[in-house]
Amino acid sequence: LFDTTRARYFAEAGLHRVVLEMRLPDPTLRWIADGRSYFFDLDEAKIEIQVTDESGKLDLNIADEMTLMTFFQGKGLEEEQAQAIAHAIIDWRDPDETPMPFGAEDDAYRSADYPYGAKDAYFDTVAELQQVMGLTYELFRELEPAVTVYAGRNQPNAAYASADALLALPGMTPELAEEFVAQRHTLPLGDPATAGLLALPDGTPVMAGGGGFTYSVRSKATLPNGAYGLLEATIRIGGAAANGRPFVILRWRDNENT
């Protein structure tokens, strides 16, 4: 228990290292927030960090019907199921009570014995997606890493998107997405010399930029005896929180998986 607690605080130190790196004035020196791994030692702990800019995820509040359907079909859903879930998501977040052709407003929820109806307002958290009619917990767990409520854009930013999130882009397949991410991880995207070296399936060049100040961080610290601490957090950098820190924690998880 003592070792696990120490490792957990080493993992939290990793989170603070992320804030330091992402606040460097020179953008070419900052860590690249596209999910690639960074490693460093702190005392006897070995720490592995992945940082993902939230603009690289699919925004549940902004993505249109076609983008949602493209994403769901890329994840393996049949067209009818993808359309039904896309429509249900739009009905959940839009302010009206008129259902999409394959969606679900209050009447549909009541008919299916849900204790609530459509929210008719934006998603406040990604976890809220579990309340949308037609979404199983297993499907939610599949979608969760690639979606957000903080991007503020219709499509994921390909400069930072995971292979899963890239499936929301036209013409992208799982194989192409994996190849794209593997190639991107070999490039220092902040370096102007790499401009134009990456391209989407339609030929559109991909360059770093257009990111935000909100990041998902995965920090794992491992001690020599194998004890580890793992945390996953979404943070917003900038200004000062009430506790004086230069970032705000939006989501936090401890030791949920390896």
Rosetta silent file (secondary structure, phi, psi, omega in degrees, C-alpha in Angstrom):
SEQUENCE: LFDTTRARYFAEAGLHRVVLEMRLPDPTLRWIADGRSYFFDLDEAKIEIQVTDESGKLDLNIADEMTLMTFFQGKGLEEEQAQAIAHAIIDWRDPDETPMPFGAEDDAYRSADYPYGAKDAYFDTVAELQQVMGLTYELFRELEPAVTVYAGRNQPNAAYASADALLALPGMTPELAEEFVAQRHTLPLGDPATAGLLALPDGTPVMAGGGGFTYSVRSKATLPNGAYGLLEATIRIGGAAANGRPFVILRWRDNENT
SCORE:     score description
SCORE:     0.000 S_00000001
   1 L     0.000  -41.567  178.970    0.000    0.000    0.000 S_00000001
   2 H   -62.035  -46.106 -179.135    2.858    2.364    0.849 S_00000001
   3 H   -64.280  -41.143  179.611    4.627    1.685   -2.470 S_00000001
   4 H   -63.953  -38.898  178.408    1.428    2.100   -4.458 S_00000001
   5 H   -65.786  -42.968  177.347    0.757    5.417   -2.731 S_00000001
   6 H   -61.039  -44.646 -179.136    4.288    6.640   -3.483 S_00000001
   7 H   -62.781  -36.559  179.529    3.928    5.576   -7.121 S_00000001
   8 H   -62.256  -40.412  179.521    0.614    7.396   -7.352 S_00000001
   9 H   -74.228  -28.454  170.810    2.258   10.658   -6.268 S_00000001
  10 H   -63.675  -39.814  177.846    5.085   10.099   -8.745 S_00000001
  11 H   -62.984  -38.734  177.331    2.372    9.819  -11.408 S_00000001
  12 H   -66.268  -34.387  174.823    0.921   13.118  -10.198 S_00000001
  13 H   -61.379  -34.866  176.197    4.388   14.632  -10.511 S_00000001
  14 H   -61.665  -38.735  176.987    4.248   13.503  -14.134 S_00000001
  15 H   -61.865  -43.072  178.668    1.088   15.533  -14.605 S_00000001
  16 H   -66.449  -32.425  175.395    2.821   18.640  -13.269 S_00000001
  17 H   -63.588  -38.341  177.185    5.727   17.978  -15.645 S_00000001
  18 H   -58.399  -46.925 -179.300    3.191   18.057  -18.510 S_00000001
  19 H   -59.291  -42.700  178.214    1.989   21.499  -17.409 S_00000001
  20 H   -60.344  -49.155 -176.575    5.588   22.726  -17.327 S_00000001
  21 H   -65.346  -37.693 -175.919    6.384   21.354  -20.785 S_00000001
  22 H   -79.035   -9.859  178.195    3.183   22.647  -22.397 S_00000001
  23 L  -100.365    5.303  178.378    3.781   26.169  -21.051 S_00000001
  24 L   -61.593  134.826 -176.956    7.213   26.579  -22.640 S_00000001
  25 L   -62.831  -34.275 -178.752    7.277   29.847  -24.636 S_00000001
  26 L   -86.423  113.289 -176.649    8.989   28.241  -27.649 S_00000001
  27 L   -62.602  -24.268  179.828    6.447   25.980  -29.411 S_00000001
  28 L   -74.225  -14.580  179.485    9.218   23.880  -30.963 S_00000001
  29 L   -98.371  -14.169 -179.407   10.354   22.851  -27.467 S_00000001
  30 L   -68.893  153.567  170.721    6.938   21.896  -26.097 S_00000001
  31 L   -63.337  147.708 -179.653    5.874   18.285  -25.889 S_00000001
  32 L   -90.368  121.833 -171.467    3.720   17.269  -28.848 S_00000001
  33 L   -90.204   56.672 -179.792    0.190   16.543  -27.665 S_00000001
  34 E  -118.172   20.745  176.046   -0.645   13.785  -30.148 S_00000001
  35 E    89.494   -3.473  177.468   -0.570   10.797  -27.807 S_00000001
  36 E   -67.396  156.284 -176.591    3.102    9.868  -28.309 S_00000001
  37 E   -89.104  141.585  171.172    4.950    8.628  -25.222 S_00000001
  38 E  -122.295  141.185 -176.801    7.490   10.626  -23.232 S_00000001
  39 E  -125.716  142.542  170.831    9.694    8.986  -20.600 S_00000001
  40 E  -157.801  160.061  179.003   11.711   10.362  -17.708 S_00000001
  41 E  -104.407  142.599  174.649   13.069    9.219  -14.346 S_00000001
  42 E  -136.107  112.710 -169.212   12.263   10.862  -11.039 S_00000001
  43 L    52.960 -125.634 -178.869   14.239    9.475   -8.110 S_00000001
  44 L   -93.651   -1.221 -177.034   13.790    5.714   -8.534 S_00000001
  45 E   -87.146  140.832  172.188   10.484    5.936  -10.445 S_00000001
  46 E  -103.438  125.216 -171.990   10.218    5.528  -14.192 S_00000001
  47 E  -117.637  131.317  176.313    7.431    7.723  -15.568 S_00000001
  48 E  -116.285  131.604 -175.971    5.661    7.387  -18.906 S_00000001
  49 E  -124.991  137.020  164.436    3.471   10.225  -20.169 S_00000001
  50 E  -125.139  133.891  178.988    1.023   10.580  -23.049 S_00000001
  51 E  -122.679  131.854  178.091   -0.591   13.956  -23.768 S_00000001
  52 E  -127.599  123.045  174.445   -3.452   14.445  -26.225 S_00000001
  53 E   -65.567  129.618 -177.122   -4.815   17.807  -27.287 S_00000001
  54 H   -63.475  -18.787  176.216   -8.604   17.647  -26.885 S_00000001
  55 H   -67.275  -15.009  177.411   -8.971   19.243  -30.337 S_00000001
  56 H   -85.440    8.736  179.171   -7.845   15.864  -31.670 S_00000001
  57 L  -113.718  168.693  179.805  -11.036   14.215  -30.442 S_00000001
  58 E   -86.367  121.466 -176.788  -14.612   14.140  -31.756 S_00000001
  59 E   -84.114  116.422 -178.420  -16.734   16.789  -30.044 S_00000001
  60 L   -63.554  -23.857 -177.141  -20.119   15.347  -29.041 S_00000001
  61 L   -90.281  -16.738 -172.823  -21.640   18.833  -28.946 S_00000001
  62 L  -115.621  -34.284 -174.721  -20.410   20.069  -32.327 S_00000001
  63 L   -56.364  134.703  179.940  -20.002   17.102  -34.690 S_00000001
  64 L   -84.645  178.267 -174.751  -22.699   16.990  -37.376 S_00000001
  65 H   -57.668  -47.038 -176.451  -24.691   13.969  -38.488 S_00000001
  66 H   -64.923  -41.519  179.992  -22.316   12.908  -41.259 S_00000001
  67 H   -65.064  -42.488  177.519  -19.211   13.183  -39.068 S_00000001
  68 H   -61.620  -45.321 -179.580  -20.850   11.163  -36.295 S_00000001
  69 H   -64.224  -41.751  178.615  -21.977    8.480  -38.748 S_00000001
  70 H   -58.769  -43.022  179.781  -18.537    8.299  -40.370 S_00000001
  71 H   -63.706  -49.331 -177.160  -16.988    7.802  -36.935 S_00000001
  72 H   -64.752  -39.508  177.853  -19.439    5.118  -35.814 S_00000001
  73 H   -68.251  -35.387  175.423  -19.143    3.198  -39.072 S_00000001
  74 H   -63.024  -28.484  177.637  -15.377    3.431  -38.836 S_00000001
  75 L   -83.780    2.763  173.924  -15.699    1.802  -35.414 S_00000001
  76 L   103.046    2.801  179.277  -17.514   -1.117  -37.038 S_00000001
  77 L   -78.230  144.975  174.608  -21.196   -0.240  -36.587 S_00000001
  78 L   -67.283  157.271 -174.458  -23.633   -1.033  -39.388 S_00000001
  79 H   -55.972  -43.249 -177.845  -25.061    1.980  -41.226 S_00000001
  80 H   -64.291  -43.459  179.673  -28.514    1.729  -39.595 S_00000001
  81 H   -68.059  -40.640  178.672  -27.111    1.521  -36.063 S_00000001
  82 H   -60.720  -41.550 -179.994  -24.612    4.310  -36.769 S_00000001
  83 H   -67.696  -41.205 -179.403  -27.418    6.541  -38.040 S_00000001
  84 H   -63.109  -43.176 -179.240  -29.675    5.759  -35.082 S_00000001
  85 H   -70.152  -40.149  177.379  -26.971    6.606  -32.538 S_00000001
  86 H   -59.829  -44.349  179.920  -25.942    9.750  -34.419 S_00000001
  87 H   -67.135  -38.631  179.121  -29.565   10.933  -34.475 S_00000001
  88 H   -64.768  -37.510  177.479  -30.055   10.069  -30.791 S_00000001
  89 H   -65.069  -44.181  179.552  -26.964   12.119  -29.875 S_00000001
  90 H   -64.744  -40.720  177.769  -28.217   15.098  -31.863 S_00000001
  91 H   -65.304  -34.093  179.035  -31.677   14.803  -30.269 S_00000001
  92 H   -62.903  -39.702 -171.531  -30.053   14.648  -26.824 S_00000001
  93 H   -96.312  -20.664 -177.204  -28.179   17.906  -27.329 S_00000001
  94 L   -79.065  155.196 -173.013  -30.530   19.988  -29.500 S_00000001
  95 L   -80.985  -10.901 -175.630  -33.053   22.282  -27.745 S_00000001
  96 L   -89.730  174.734  179.164  -36.171   21.147  -29.625 S_00000001
  97 L  -113.841   17.969  177.435  -38.491   18.212  -29.006 S_00000001
  98 L   -94.529  116.755 -175.263  -38.774   17.122  -32.639 S_00000001
  99 L   -72.570  147.481  167.979  -36.983   13.806  -33.114 S_00000001
 100 L   -64.111  161.535 -176.848  -34.573   13.118  -35.949 S_00000001
 101 L   -51.167  -37.533  179.728  -35.852   10.371  -38.334 S_00000001
 102 L  -120.829   22.732 -175.538  -34.052    7.643  -36.371 S_00000001
 103 L   -94.856 -157.263 -176.109  -33.452    9.584  -33.168 S_00000001
 104 L  -154.990  116.469  170.657  -35.081    9.764  -29.737 S_00000001
 105 L  -107.480 -164.966 -171.015  -36.795   12.578  -27.888 S_00000001
 106 H   -54.366  -42.982 -177.199  -38.790   12.394  -24.634 S_00000001
 107 H   -60.120  -41.410 -179.930  -41.594   10.158  -25.975 S_00000001
 108 H   -65.159  -39.707  178.389  -39.137    7.514  -27.132 S_00000001
 109 H   -65.100  -42.828  179.320  -37.388    7.491  -23.754 S_00000001
 110 H   -64.675  -40.770 -179.578  -40.697    7.168  -21.927 S_00000001
 111 H   -63.723  -29.513 -179.950  -41.828    4.354  -24.226 S_00000001
 112 L   -93.375   10.774  176.217  -38.628    2.482  -23.462 S_00000001
 113 L    65.801   29.626  170.465  -39.144    2.972  -19.691 S_00000001
 114 L   -74.934  144.336  179.384  -36.222    5.329  -19.181 S_00000001
 115 L   -80.737    9.313 -178.869  -36.640    7.410  -15.989 S_00000001
 116 L  -150.362  170.194  176.147  -35.676   10.546  -17.934 S_00000001
 117 L  -113.965 -169.738  177.105  -36.013   12.094  -21.374 S_00000001
 118 L   -62.915  144.237 -176.096  -33.640   13.762  -23.807 S_00000001
 119 L   -69.783  -35.204 -177.244  -31.574   16.478  -22.158 S_00000001
 120 L    59.564   37.240  176.466  -32.178   19.069  -24.911 S_00000001
 121 L  -161.364  164.800 -177.947  -28.880   20.740  -24.016 S_00000001
 122 L   -60.852  152.903  171.120  -25.187   20.179  -24.644 S_00000001
 123 L   -63.817  133.332  174.239  -23.274   17.323  -23.050 S_00000001
 124 L   -88.834  -30.897  179.512  -21.491   18.514  -19.923 S_00000001
 125 L  -141.220  160.228  175.408  -19.220   15.456  -19.749 S_00000001
 126 H   -65.779  -35.848 -178.951  -18.292   12.540  -21.972 S_00000001
 127 H   -58.536  -26.232  179.259  -19.690   10.147  -19.341 S_00000001
 128 H   -62.334  -20.417  178.967  -23.143   11.599  -20.034 S_00000001
 129 H   -57.402  -26.710 -179.865  -23.050    9.759  -23.371 S_00000001
 130 H   -63.593  -20.643 -178.034  -24.055    6.618  -21.442 S_00000001
 131 H   -84.808  -10.722 -177.940  -27.515    8.113  -20.932 S_00000001
 132 L   -71.760  134.677 -177.735  -28.250    8.404  -24.660 S_00000001
 133 L   -60.511  132.400  177.654  -30.834    5.912  -25.840 S_00000001
 134 L    95.570   -7.742 -179.357  -29.364    2.967  -27.732 S_00000001
 135 L   -98.203  116.916  176.366  -25.856    3.238  -26.311 S_00000001
 136 L   -81.686  164.116  178.115  -24.686    0.225  -24.332 S_00000001
 137 H   -64.399  -37.898 -179.850  -21.975    0.471  -21.718 S_00000001
 138 H   -62.871  -41.421  178.695  -19.697   -1.691  -23.870 S_00000001
 139 H   -68.210  -38.947  177.203  -20.111    0.665  -26.823 S_00000001
 140 H   -57.892  -44.444 -179.643  -19.520    3.672  -24.584 S_00000001
 141 H   -63.454  -31.366  177.155  -16.212    2.196  -23.425 S_00000001
 142 H   -69.615  -38.313 -174.252  -15.228    1.725  -27.072 S_00000001
 143 H   -85.928  -30.225 -168.782  -16.049    5.322  -27.986 S_00000001
 144 H   -49.985  -46.754 -175.747  -14.953    7.139  -24.825 S_00000001
 145 H   -63.622  -20.517 -173.555  -11.208    7.591  -25.545 S_00000001
 146 H  -102.805   -0.472 -175.995  -11.895    9.299  -28.882 S_00000001
 147 E  -118.789  161.058 -174.749  -14.657   11.741  -27.911 S_00000001
 148 E  -153.522  172.244  169.752  -14.749   15.000  -25.969 S_00000001
 149 L  -122.931   14.134 -173.069  -16.860   18.009  -25.040 S_00000001
 150 L  -118.015   -2.390 -173.607  -13.954   20.458  -25.223 S_00000001
 151 L   -74.017  -43.283 -179.962  -12.801   20.530  -28.873 S_00000001
 152 L    72.222   27.378 -179.565  -15.269   23.102  -30.230 S_00000001
 153 L  -145.147  157.807 -174.705  -14.935   21.858  -33.813 S_00000001
 154 L   -72.014  -38.484 -178.577  -16.865   19.587  -36.175 S_00000001
 155 L  -122.018  152.370  176.883  -14.020   17.183  -36.968 S_00000001
 156 L   -61.987  145.791  174.884  -11.006   16.022  -34.962 S_00000001
 157 L   -75.634  111.801 -173.275   -7.757   17.898  -35.577 S_00000001
 158 L   -63.556  -19.156  179.309   -5.689   15.313  -37.460 S_00000001
 159 L   -68.157  -19.608 -175.054   -2.447   16.745  -36.082 S_00000001
 160 L  -128.865   -5.742 -171.477   -3.328   15.397  -32.635 S_00000001
 161 L   -72.171  146.229  171.747   -6.026   12.732  -33.166 S_00000001
 162 L   -74.195  169.970  177.774   -5.669    9.113  -32.106 S_00000001
 163 H   -59.609  -37.208  178.324   -6.209    6.347  -34.648 S_00000001
 164 H   -64.731  -48.144 -177.381   -9.747    5.928  -33.287 S_00000001
 165 H   -65.573  -31.065  178.925  -10.624    9.616  -33.558 S_00000001
 166 H   -62.408  -20.194 -179.724   -9.237    9.759  -37.113 S_00000001
 167 L   -66.510  -11.308  176.084  -12.037    7.408  -38.151 S_00000001
 168 L   -79.592   -8.302 -178.007  -14.376   10.427  -38.094 S_00000001
 169 L   -92.486  140.341 -178.466  -12.549   11.821  -41.158 S_00000001
 170 L   -57.912  137.867  175.580  -13.768   10.929  -44.688 S_00000001
 171 L    80.823   -0.442 -177.327  -11.854    8.164  -46.430 S_00000001
 172 L   -88.311  135.026  174.302  -10.073    7.005  -43.290 S_00000001
 173 L  -116.323  162.874  177.752   -9.865    3.293  -42.488 S_00000001
 174 H   -55.697  -38.133 -178.485   -8.483    1.660  -39.333 S_00000001
 175 H   -68.637  -45.013  178.689   -5.380    0.562  -41.264 S_00000001
 176 H   -63.770  -37.532 -179.552   -4.758    4.021  -42.742 S_00000001
 177 H   -64.544  -44.178  178.961   -5.335    5.613  -39.340 S_00000001
 178 H   -62.916  -42.074  178.825   -2.753    3.375  -37.650 S_00000001
 179 H   -64.498  -41.000 -179.570   -0.215    4.097  -40.403 S_00000001
 180 H   -62.028  -47.055 -179.134   -0.884    7.830  -40.176 S_00000001
 181 H   -64.917  -41.873  179.212   -0.361    7.922  -36.392 S_00000001
 182 H   -61.104  -41.769  178.086    2.798    5.806  -36.614 S_00000001
 183 H   -67.248  -42.068 -178.699    4.234    8.197  -39.219 S_00000001
 184 H   -62.163  -37.441 -178.488    3.181   11.275  -37.245 S_00000001
 185 L   -68.567  -11.617  177.512    4.899    9.991  -34.105 S_00000001
 186 L   -91.953   -4.630 -173.787    8.218    9.972  -35.962 S_00000001
 187 L  -111.411  139.297  169.985    7.973   13.687  -36.796 S_00000001
 188 L   -81.075   89.694 -169.845    8.636   16.775  -34.649 S_00000001
 189 L   -60.528  -23.233 -179.971    5.400   18.476  -35.700 S_00000001
 190 L   -76.428   -8.307 -178.204    6.378   21.805  -34.177 S_00000001
 191 L   -86.983  122.233  179.938    9.313   22.076  -36.580 S_00000001
 192 H   -56.843  -24.157 -179.162    8.446   24.079  -39.747 S_00000001
 193 H   -65.234  -19.348 -178.706   10.756   21.763  -41.707 S_00000001
 194 H   -91.840   -1.832 -177.740    8.184   18.956  -41.334 S_00000001
 195 L   -57.103  130.838  176.433    5.339   20.994  -42.877 S_00000001
 196 L    86.207   -3.162 -179.050    3.593   19.058  -45.616 S_00000001
 197 L   -79.188  -18.309  177.799    5.176   15.688  -44.812 S_00000001
 198 E  -110.749  141.547  178.489    1.879   14.330  -43.487 S_00000001
 199 E  -145.862  149.936  176.008   -1.320   14.127  -45.530 S_00000001
 200 L   -79.314  169.232 -179.003   -4.835   12.745  -45.135 S_00000001
 201 L   -55.170  -28.606  179.453   -6.251   10.166  -47.590 S_00000001
 202 L   -86.576    4.328  178.130   -7.681   12.979  -49.753 S_00000001
 203 L    94.243   -4.782  179.946   -4.258   14.621  -50.001 S_00000001
 204 L   -65.794  123.523  179.515   -4.905   17.419  -47.491 S_00000001
 205 E   -69.692  147.428 -179.212   -1.598   18.273  -45.765 S_00000001
 206 E  -116.027  125.915  178.245   -1.547   18.079  -41.974 S_00000001
 207 L  -131.865  151.807  177.151    0.451   20.545  -39.910 S_00000001
 208 L   -62.301  146.259 -179.508    0.625   21.251  -36.199 S_00000001
 209 L   137.788  164.849  178.345   -1.592   24.115  -35.144 S_00000001
 210 L    77.282    7.585  178.400   -5.163   24.811  -34.287 S_00000001
 211 L   -78.440 -179.182 -178.634   -4.855   23.118  -30.920 S_00000001
 212 L  -122.236 -150.429  179.602   -6.210   24.452  -27.684 S_00000001
 213 L  -120.161   15.404 -179.448   -5.276   24.640  -24.034 S_00000001
 214 E  -115.781  128.389 -173.072   -7.178   21.535  -22.919 S_00000001
 215 E  -134.667  145.362  166.973   -5.345   18.229  -22.768 S_00000001
 216 E   -95.173  132.591 -176.270   -5.932   14.629  -21.766 S_00000001
 217 E  -124.600  133.636  171.597   -2.956   13.275  -19.825 S_00000001
 218 E  -118.711  118.012 -177.136   -2.063    9.675  -18.990 S_00000001
 219 E  -124.358  121.914  178.392    0.748    9.407  -16.458 S_00000001
 220 E  -124.043  125.188  178.483    2.096    6.078  -15.213 S_00000001
 221 E  -114.255  130.047 -177.913    4.880    5.821  -12.640 S_00000001
 222 E  -122.585  129.942  177.725    6.539    2.462  -11.930 S_00000001
 223 L   -87.990  163.450 -178.351    8.840    1.690   -8.998 S_00000001
 224 L   -56.436  -29.855 -179.085   11.736   -0.829   -9.193 S_00000001
 225 L   -85.658    5.161  177.228    9.642   -3.462   -7.366 S_00000001
 226 L    96.244  -14.150  176.277    6.841   -3.227   -9.959 S_00000001
 227 L   -62.522  140.486 -177.736    4.403   -1.139   -7.910 S_00000001
 228 E  -138.514  157.577  171.714    2.818    1.488  -10.116 S_00000001
 229 E  -125.771  135.153 -177.955    0.553    4.497   -9.987 S_00000001
 230 E  -130.858  130.454  173.014   -1.600    5.461  -12.943 S_00000001
 231 E  -135.008  147.584  174.472   -3.710    8.542  -13.419 S_00000001
 232 E  -126.178  126.776 -176.379   -5.703    9.875  -16.328 S_00000001
 233 E  -141.876  151.555  169.262   -6.789   13.484  -16.231 S_00000001
 234 E  -111.609  126.158 -176.221   -8.161   16.183  -18.485 S_00000001
 235 E  -127.853  153.396  173.079   -6.704   19.580  -17.675 S_00000001
 236 E  -118.046  122.068 -176.936   -7.051   23.115  -18.980 S_00000001
 237 E   -95.960  137.497  177.879   -3.880   25.188  -18.883 S_00000001
 238 L   132.070  147.243 -178.692   -3.961   28.943  -18.497 S_00000001
 239 L    67.725 -149.853  179.046   -4.843   31.547  -15.911 S_00000001
 240 L  -146.634  132.082  177.899   -4.813   30.383  -12.318 S_00000001
 241 L   -75.043  173.037 -178.720   -7.130   28.038  -10.473 S_00000001
 242 L   -60.919  -28.696 -179.793   -8.551   28.841   -7.051 S_00000001
 243 L   -86.805    6.493  178.058   -5.713   26.838   -5.474 S_00000001
 244 L    88.669   -6.322  178.719   -3.117   28.955   -7.287 S_00000001
 245 L   -72.694  150.821  179.647   -2.147   26.286   -9.818 S_00000001
 246 L   -84.694   25.697  177.148   -1.734   27.384  -13.463 S_00000001
 247 E  -154.842  160.917  179.095   -4.212   24.738  -14.614 S_00000001
 248 E  -119.595  135.403  177.179   -7.696   23.439  -13.872 S_00000001
 249 E   -87.811  122.614  179.984   -8.585   19.751  -13.519 S_00000001
 250 E  -100.657  -27.143 -179.433  -11.681   18.877  -15.551 S_00000001
 251 E  -153.061  146.363 -175.739  -11.610   15.082  -15.154 S_00000001
 252 E  -148.788  133.826  173.795   -9.603   12.715  -12.943 S_00000001
 253 E  -139.381  143.223  177.919   -9.161    8.951  -12.658 S_00000001
 254 E  -119.644  132.137  167.345   -6.756    6.890  -10.545 S_00000001
 255 L    45.341   47.156  179.912   -5.468    3.358  -11.210 S_00000001
 256 L   -86.683  -27.603  178.772   -8.399    2.198  -13.353 S_00000001
 257 L  -155.466  175.292 -179.796   -6.349    0.056  -15.723 S_00000001
 258 L  -102.031    0.000    0.000   -2.799   -0.851  -16.669 S_00000001
